[in-house]
Structures are given as C-alpha cells and as structure tokens.
Amino acid sequence: MVWKMTNPTCRFVQLSSDGTRSEIARVIPVEQAIAIEFNGIGYAVMMATPADLEDFAYGFALAERLIDGLRDVLDVSTHQTPDGIIARISIQQNLTGRIAKRVRHRATDASCGLCGIENLEQAMRPLQKQEKAELPEDAVFFAALAGLRDFQPLNAETGAVHVAALCSAGGRIRLAREDVGRHNAFDKLIGAMAREELDWDGGFALLSARCSYELVEKASVANCPTLVTISAPTSLALERAKAAGLNLVVLARSDSVLFAS
C-alpha cells in the first residue's frame, strides 16, 4: 500500500536576536509508530516517517541480517491501526531461527539502533571484512553535497528529517530516501537499492547524520565501500569501520571533508 502522507502545519512564536517576536507557521514532519512483524512475531517498533515503507521493510530485514537477499522475502504488507502502522513481513521459514535470536522486546525510538538487544555479543557481532576500496576522486564528494538538497523535498518542507543517498563514482546522486530517523533513512535506501537491483558501482553512501556505530554496521552489511556523513564519527564507528575495511569520510561540508585513517 502507498501511504498518502500529509505533513501538518503548526504555528509558533519566533523570537529574533533583536528581541522582536512574530508568529510564523511551519510544516512539521509526520512521525508515526511502525510495528514490524516477521512471520507473525513482533520484532520492533520504530518511530519513523510513514513513507516508502516497503523499502524500509526490506532494508530493515537486510540490515538486521534476518534475510540474505530479496528471494528470502515472501510478502510485505502494511496495515493502518488507530495507534500506528503494522508492517508484516513474511520470510522463508528456514530463517525463523534468526528472528528468535534477534527479537526485540521493547519499542525503539528514531535515534536508537540497539534498544532491546539482549547482550553485548548480539550488539557487537563481527562484521565481514571487505577489501578496502579506493576512494573516489576528491571533487565528487563536493559534487554530491552540492546536489543533495534537490533530493530532500520533505526536509525542505519541514527542516526536520534526515536523508540517505546513493551516489555514483562521479558524485551524481542516483537515489535517496528521507526519514525522521537517520537509521530509518539508511534502511529505506538499502531496501530501495535491493528492490531496484542497484549496486554501489564504485560509488558511496551520503548521510545527513553523525557517523555512529550502527550506521557503520548497516553500511558494512550492505557492502557499501565508502560511507560519507555530514557530522562527526564516534570512536566506535571509527574502530568498526577500520575492522570492516569500510572507507569513512566525515564532517563533510561544502568547503572541506575529513578522511578517517
């Protein structure tokens, strides 16, 4: 089902630095509870933007390592309820054991990728080491940053959502997804890429977020060669990226970027 999302307009009082006050109206992004079920088992409740939910379902399943590819998904359906949306995902029965090992027992929020994980072993599962790819040419990062705004219609309207973009080796943005949660946006992008049979092809992921451990894990699982984030990395993100052979480019701005060693 394709959800028709209408973002509400709310009124605020704006205080300017010169002490003046004025009433303004701003469009606010919709944030809604999305309950995710796998084979009838409640797995997680994510606070997310209710758009591109099928992409989200595939990307979330891939990022959680519950499936190995699109062939493992038998069906995805979404259902509106008074309290939110239920995304029901049917996967191959031989993968049900993975659900039991990773099932989450409480709701997560838009910024959390670890809530409900039962132990440190689950949280710090080894990432598959990939051969470190060559970085794209320097100019392509600035080209992608310059074009990113054109792929953020929801953020242009609200100023309150993240974007995850697939960028070509030449810096052209090929595909992008938005969400109130940075993890959700990346899951949607990964899911959309899988469904459209798109590969990285020497390109990179560009995220309007800080570089956290969870985003590094998602990038690694998705075989992304280079992850670029607009904000700074955490220490664990740097450590995990190095272990996985993932290139990190951080604090990406219009006038400079930092390459993590």
C-alpha positions as a LaTeX table, in Angstrom:
\begin{tabular}{lrrr}
\hline
Residue & $x$ (\AA) & $y$ (\AA) & $z$ (\AA) \\
\hline
Met1 & 0.00 & 0.00 & 0.00 \\
Val2 & 1.23 & 3.51 & $-0.83$ \\
Trp3 & 0.62 & 5.86 & 2.06 \\
Lys4 & $-0.54$ & 9.37 & 1.25 \\
Met5 & 1.24 & 11.46 & 3.83 \\
Thr6 & 0.13 & 14.98 & 4.66 \\
Asn7 & 2.51 & 16.91 & 6.86 \\
Pro8 & 0.69 & 19.21 & 9.31 \\
Thr9 & 1.30 & 22.94 & 9.60 \\
Cys10 & 1.77 & 24.29 & 13.12 \\
Arg11 & 2.08 & 27.86 & 14.37 \\
Phe12 & 4.96 & 29.10 & 16.51 \\
Val13 & 6.13 & 32.34 & 18.09 \\
Gln14 & 9.58 & 33.24 & 16.74 \\
Leu15 & 11.97 & 35.21 & 18.94 \\
Ser16 & 14.66 & 37.07 & 16.97 \\
Ser17 & 18.05 & 38.10 & 18.31 \\
Asp18 & 16.93 & 41.74 & 18.33 \\
Gly19 & 14.17 & 40.85 & 20.80 \\
Thr20 & 11.26 & 41.03 & 18.37 \\
Arg21 & 8.62 & 38.34 & 18.33 \\
Ser22 & 6.50 & 37.23 & 15.43 \\
Glu23 & 4.08 & 34.44 & 14.69 \\
Ile24 & 5.14 & 32.01 & 12.00 \\
Ala25 & 3.78 & 28.79 & 10.52 \\
Arg26 & 5.98 & 25.76 & 9.85 \\
Val27 & 5.26 & 22.41 & 8.29 \\
Ile28 & 6.06 & 19.58 & 10.72 \\
Pro29 & 7.09 & 16.10 & 9.51 \\
Val30 & 4.89 & 13.17 & 10.40 \\
Glu31 & 6.42 & 10.74 & 12.87 \\
Gln32 & 4.48 & 7.56 & 13.46 \\
Ala33 & 4.92 & 4.26 & 15.24 \\
Ile34 & 5.72 & 1.46 & 12.78 \\
Ala35 & 5.37 & $-2.00$ & 14.33 \\
Ile36 & 7.46 & $-4.58$ & 12.46 \\
Glu37 & 6.46 & $-8.23$ & 12.48 \\
Phe38 & 8.37 & $-11.12$ & 10.93 \\
Asn39 & 6.40 & $-14.32$ & 10.35 \\
Gly40 & 3.81 & $-13.15$ & 12.86 \\
Ile41 & 6.38 & $-12.39$ & 15.57 \\
Gly42 & 6.51 & $-8.83$ & 16.91 \\
Tyr43 & 10.10 & $-7.74$ & 16.38 \\
Ala44 & 10.41 & $-3.97$ & 16.83 \\
Val45 & 8.50 & $-0.73$ & 16.98 \\
Met46 & 10.27 & 2.07 & 15.15 \\
Met47 & 9.34 & 5.72 & 15.19 \\
Ala48 & 9.56 & 6.64 & 11.52 \\
Thr49 & 8.24 & 8.68 & 8.63 \\
Pro50 & 5.32 & 6.69 & 7.14 \\
Ala51 & 6.59 & 6.74 & 3.55 \\
Asp52 & 8.50 & 4.18 & 1.44 \\
Leu53 & 7.55 & 1.53 & 3.99 \\
Glu54 & 8.18 & $-1.41$ & 1.68 \\
Asp55 & 11.72 & $-0.13$ & 1.09 \\
Phe56 & 12.04 & 0.22 & 4.86 \\
Ala57 & 10.84 & $-3.35$ & 5.42 \\
Tyr58 & 13.39 & $-4.84$ & 3.01 \\
Gly59 & 16.23 & $-2.61$ & 4.20 \\
Phe60 & 15.49 & $-3.27$ & 7.86 \\
Ala61 & 15.40 & $-7.04$ & 7.28 \\
Leu62 & 18.70 & $-6.91$ & 5.40 \\
Ala63 & 20.37 & $-4.66$ & 7.97 \\
Glu64 & 19.23 & $-6.91$ & 10.83 \\
Arg65 & 20.66 & $-9.89$ & 8.90 \\
Leu66 & 17.35 & $-11.70$ & 9.11 \\
Ile67 & 17.48 & $-12.31$ & 5.34 \\
Asp68 & 20.30 & $-12.76$ & 2.85 \\
Gly69 & 18.53 & $-11.32$ & $-0.19$ \\
Leu70 & 15.21 & $-10.43$ & $-1.80$ \\
Arg71 & 14.40 & $-14.07$ & $-2.50$ \\
Asp72 & 14.05 & $-14.63$ & 1.24 \\
Val73 & 11.07 & $-12.26$ & 1.46 \\
Leu74 & 7.75 & $-13.88$ & 0.57 \\
Asp75 & 5.45 & $-10.93$ & 1.22 \\
Val76 & 5.30 & $-7.44$ & 2.72 \\
Ser77 & 2.01 & $-5.88$ & 3.79 \\
Thr78 & 1.19 & $-2.76$ & 5.78 \\
His79 & $-1.91$ & $-2.09$ & 7.85 \\
Gln80 & $-3.11$ & 1.15 & 9.42 \\
Thr81 & $-4.36$ & 0.95 & 13.01 \\
Pro82 & $-5.52$ & 3.68 & 15.41 \\
Asp83 & $-2.12$ & 3.55 & 17.13 \\
Gly84 & 0.14 & 3.39 & 14.08 \\
Ile85 & 1.10 & 1.15 & 11.17 \\
Ile86 & 1.88 & $-2.56$ & 11.28 \\
Ala87 & 4.38 & $-3.82$ & 8.70 \\
Arg88 & 4.00 & $-7.57$ & 8.32 \\
Ile89 & 6.92 & $-9.29$ & 6.61 \\
Ser90 & 6.87 & $-12.96$ & 5.69 \\
Ile91 & 10.26 & $-14.56$ & 5.18 \\
Gln92 & 11.38 & $-18.10$ & 4.39 \\
Gln93 & 10.52 & $-20.46$ & 7.22 \\
Asn94 & 14.07 & $-21.79$ & 7.46 \\
Leu95 & 15.13 & $-18.30$ & 8.63 \\
Thr96 & 12.72 & $-18.17$ & 11.58 \\
Gly97 & 15.51 & $-19.09$ & 13.96 \\
Arg98 & 17.24 & $-15.79$ & 13.19 \\
Ile99 & 14.15 & $-13.93$ & 14.35 \\
Ala100 & 14.17 & $-15.71$ & 17.69 \\
Lys101 & 17.81 & $-14.83$ & 18.24 \\
Arg102 & 17.37 & $-11.15$ & 17.42 \\
Val103 & 13.84 & $-10.43$ & 18.59 \\
Arg104 & 13.45 & $-7.12$ & 20.41 \\
His105 & 11.28 & $-6.81$ & 23.46 \\
Arg106 & 10.60 & $-3.10$ & 23.65 \\
Ala107 & 9.99 & $-0.14$ & 21.39 \\
Thr108 & 12.89 & 1.76 & 19.87 \\
Asp109 & 12.98 & 5.41 & 19.01 \\
Ala110 & 14.10 & 7.25 & 15.89 \\
Ser111 & 17.71 & 7.60 & 17.04 \\
Cys112 & 18.34 & 4.23 & 18.61 \\
Gly113 & 19.69 & 1.16 & 16.89 \\
Leu114 & 20.38 & $-1.02$ & 19.93 \\
Cys115 & 17.28 & $-0.88$ & 22.14 \\
Gly116 & 16.11 & $-4.37$ & 23.02 \\
Ile117 & 19.32 & $-6.16$ & 22.09 \\
Glu118 & 19.74 & $-8.63$ & 24.91 \\
Asn119 & 23.52 & $-8.87$ & 25.24 \\
Leu120 & 26.82 & $-7.40$ & 24.13 \\
Glu121 & 27.56 & $-10.38$ & 21.90 \\
Gln122 & 24.49 & $-9.54$ & 19.81 \\
Ala123 & 25.33 & $-5.84$ & 19.70 \\
Met124 & 28.97 & $-6.38$ & 18.70 \\
Arg125 & 28.63 & $-9.20$ & 16.20 \\
Pro126 & 31.69 & $-9.40$ & 13.92 \\
Leu127 & 31.38 & $-7.59$ & 10.60 \\
Gln128 & 32.53 & $-9.30$ & 7.45 \\
Lys129 & 35.88 & $-7.86$ & 6.41 \\
Gln130 & 35.81 & $-6.44$ & 2.89 \\
Glu131 & 38.76 & $-5.47$ & 0.76 \\
Lys132 & 39.23 & $-1.74$ & 1.22 \\
Ala133 & 38.11 & 0.10 & $-1.90$ \\
Glu134 & 39.87 & 3.05 & $-3.44$ \\
Leu135 & 38.34 & 6.38 & $-2.55$ \\
Pro136 & 36.56 & 8.28 & $-5.33$ \\
Glu137 & 38.20 & 11.40 & $-6.73$ \\
Asp138 & 38.21 & 14.32 & $-4.28$ \\
Ala139 & 35.85 & 16.52 & $-6.29$ \\
Val140 & 32.98 & 14.00 & $-6.29$ \\
Phe141 & 32.25 & 14.44 & $-2.60$ \\
Phe142 & 31.63 & 18.15 & $-3.05$ \\
Ala143 & 29.54 & 17.47 & $-6.16$ \\
Ala144 & 27.30 & 15.11 & $-4.19$ \\
Leu145 & 26.96 & 17.54 & $-1.29$ \\
Ala146 & 26.01 & 20.33 & $-3.68$ \\
Gly147 & 23.26 & 18.21 & $-5.21$ \\
Leu148 & 21.87 & 16.71 & $-2.01$ \\
Arg149 & 19.31 & 19.42 & $-1.32$ \\
Asp150 & 17.46 & 18.58 & $-4.54$ \\
Phe151 & 16.74 & 15.14 & $-3.08$ \\
Gln152 & 15.35 & 16.40 & 0.22 \\
Pro153 & 11.80 & 17.57 & $-0.54$ \\
Leu154 & 10.48 & 16.58 & 2.88 \\
Asn155 & 13.34 & 18.33 & 4.67 \\
Ala156 & 12.83 & 21.41 & 2.50 \\
Glu157 & 9.25 & 21.50 & 3.73 \\
Thr158 & 9.94 & 20.69 & 7.37 \\
Gly159 & 13.65 & 21.15 & 8.17 \\
Ala160 & 13.47 & 18.12 & 10.45 \\
Val161 & 14.34 & 14.91 & 8.60 \\
His162 & 17.45 & 13.00 & 7.55 \\
Val163 & 18.41 & 11.80 & 4.09 \\
Ala164 & 20.45 & 8.83 & 2.90 \\
Ala165 & 21.66 & 8.94 & $-0.69$ \\
Leu166 & 23.30 & 6.54 & $-3.13$ \\
Cys167 & 25.96 & 8.49 & $-5.01$ \\
Ser168 & 27.75 & 7.44 & $-8.18$ \\
Ala169 & 31.52 & 7.27 & $-8.51$ \\
Gly170 & 31.26 & 10.64 & $-10.25$ \\
Gly171 & 29.29 & 12.30 & $-7.45$ \\
Arg172 & 25.82 & 12.12 & $-9.03$ \\
Ile173 & 23.01 & 11.24 & $-6.64$ \\
Arg174 & 21.24 & 8.21 & $-8.08$ \\
Leu175 & 18.68 & 7.53 & $-5.33$ \\
Ala176 & 17.72 & 8.99 & $-1.95$ \\
Arg177 & 15.32 & 8.31 & 0.89 \\
Glu178 & 14.22 & 10.57 & 3.78 \\
Asp179 & 13.03 & 9.83 & 7.31 \\
Val180 & 12.91 & 11.43 & 10.74 \\
Gly181 & 15.38 & 8.76 & 11.86 \\
Arg182 & 18.85 & 8.56 & 10.34 \\
His183 & 18.85 & 4.76 & 10.71 \\
Asn184 & 15.44 & 4.51 & 9.08 \\
Ala185 & 16.54 & 6.64 & 6.13 \\
Phe186 & 19.53 & 4.37 & 5.53 \\
Asp187 & 17.39 & 1.24 & 5.85 \\
Lys188 & 14.99 & 2.69 & 3.27 \\
Leu189 & 17.85 & 3.41 & 0.89 \\
Ile190 & 19.30 & $-0.08$ & 1.29 \\
Gly191 & 15.87 & $-1.59$ & 0.72 \\
Ala192 & 15.20 & 0.56 & $-2.34$ \\
Met193 & 18.59 & $-0.38$ & $-3.81$ \\
Ala194 & 17.86 & $-4.08$ & $-3.30$ \\
Arg195 & 14.41 & $-3.83$ & $-4.86$ \\
Glu196 & 15.71 & $-1.87$ & $-7.86$ \\
Glu197 & 18.75 & $-4.15$ & $-8.17$ \\
Leu198 & 21.18 & $-1.26$ & $-7.81$ \\
Asp199 & 24.78 & $-1.76$ & $-6.71$ \\
Trp200 & 27.32 & 0.71 & $-5.36$ \\
Asp201 & 29.37 & 0.51 & $-8.59$ \\
Gly202 & 32.32 & 2.33 & $-7.07$ \\
Gly203 & 30.09 & 5.00 & $-5.53$ \\
Phe204 & 29.27 & 5.78 & $-1.94$ \\
Ala205 & 26.54 & 6.48 & 0.63 \\
Leu206 & 25.98 & 10.08 & 1.75 \\
Leu207 & 24.09 & 10.57 & 5.03 \\
Ser208 & 22.92 & 13.74 & 6.72 \\
Ala209 & 23.88 & 12.42 & 10.14 \\
Arg210 & 26.70 & 11.83 & 12.56 \\
Cys211 & 28.67 & 8.69 & 11.88 \\
Ser212 & 27.54 & 6.28 & 14.57 \\
Tyr213 & 28.44 & 2.63 & 15.08 \\
Glu214 & 25.01 & 1.47 & 13.87 \\
Leu215 & 25.34 & 3.27 & 10.54 \\
Val216 & 28.78 & 1.73 & 10.01 \\
Glu217 & 27.25 & $-1.70$ & 10.64 \\
Lys218 & 24.44 & $-1.09$ & 8.15 \\
Ala219 & 26.94 & 0.12 & 5.54 \\
Ser220 & 29.13 & $-2.95$ & 6.07 \\
Val221 & 26.22 & $-5.40$ & 5.83 \\
Ala222 & 25.10 & $-3.64$ & 2.62 \\
Asn223 & 28.65 & $-3.99$ & 1.16 \\
Cys224 & 28.97 & $-0.23$ & 0.90 \\
Pro225 & 32.61 & 0.66 & 0.08 \\
Thr226 & 32.56 & 4.26 & 1.34 \\
Leu227 & 30.32 & 5.97 & 3.88 \\
Val228 & 30.16 & 9.78 & 3.92 \\
Thr229 & 28.44 & 11.62 & 6.77 \\
Ile230 & 27.82 & 15.30 & 7.31 \\
Ser231 & 28.64 & 15.16 & 11.02 \\
Ala232 & 31.43 & 13.67 & 13.11 \\
Pro233 & 32.12 & 9.99 & 13.85 \\
Thr234 & 32.08 & 8.24 & 17.21 \\
Ser235 & 35.12 & 6.33 & 18.42 \\
Leu236 & 33.33 & 3.01 & 17.99 \\
Ala237 & 32.29 & 3.93 & 14.45 \\
Leu238 & 35.94 & 4.52 & 13.55 \\
Glu239 & 37.01 & 1.28 & 15.17 \\
Arg240 & 34.32 & $-0.83$ & 13.50 \\
Ala241 & 34.83 & 0.78 & 10.09 \\
Lys242 & 38.54 & 0.03 & 10.21 \\
Ala243 & 37.86 & $-3.58$ & 11.18 \\
Ala244 & 35.36 & $-3.96$ & 8.34 \\
Gly245 & 37.51 & $-2.29$ & 5.67 \\
Leu246 & 34.98 & 0.50 & 5.18 \\
Asn247 & 36.15 & 3.93 & 4.00 \\
Leu248 & 34.84 & 6.75 & 6.20 \\
Val249 & 34.55 & 10.37 & 5.09 \\
Val250 & 33.17 & 12.58 & 7.84 \\
Leu251 & 32.33 & 16.19 & 8.68 \\
Ala252 & 31.52 & 16.60 & 5.00 \\
Arg253 & 30.92 & 20.27 & 4.30 \\
Ser254 & 30.77 & 22.40 & 1.19 \\
Asp255 & 34.32 & 23.61 & 1.84 \\
Ser256 & 36.01 & 20.55 & 3.39 \\
Val257 & 35.75 & 16.86 & 4.28 \\
Leu258 & 37.76 & 14.64 & 6.64 \\
Phe259 & 39.08 & 11.22 & 5.64 \\
Ala260 & 39.28 & 8.78 & 8.55 \\
Ser261 & 42.55 & 6.88 & 8.64 \\
\hline
\end{tabular}
